[in-house]
Amino acid sequence: MQQVYLAADPADAHLVKGFLESHGIEAIVRGETLFALRGEVPLTADTLPTVWIVDDGAVARARELLDEYHRSRAPGSDKGRPWRCPKCGEQLEPQFTNCWQCGATRPGLS
């Protein structure tokens, strides 16, 4: 098992975990309970939530996906803008990878 992501908070960690799992990579979140102690303990790499990959053989693919994940949320990225579902025409916020109305996948995602 290897750590692949240091999260800002538990919600961030679980978003990344869900993203990886949506691509077939089993992941777990560690350290999220320590976040409740913020203010009592310093927020460092040792106390922030982390995401770990269960299968060491999937680490390289997970890192590639995380690079894509970060690029897609960078300022100026098309993936950081609202999008319209090609199947039903629903307008969706940029964080969604699937249409909530019909379930279609966002264009451009692999």
Buried (B, 14 or more C-beta within 10 A) or exposed (E): EEEBBBBEBBEBBBBBBEBBEEBEBBBEBEBBEBBEEEEEEEBEEEBBBBBBBEEEEBBEBBBEBBEBBEEBEEEEEEBEEEBEBEEEEBEBEBEEBBBEEEEBBBEEEE
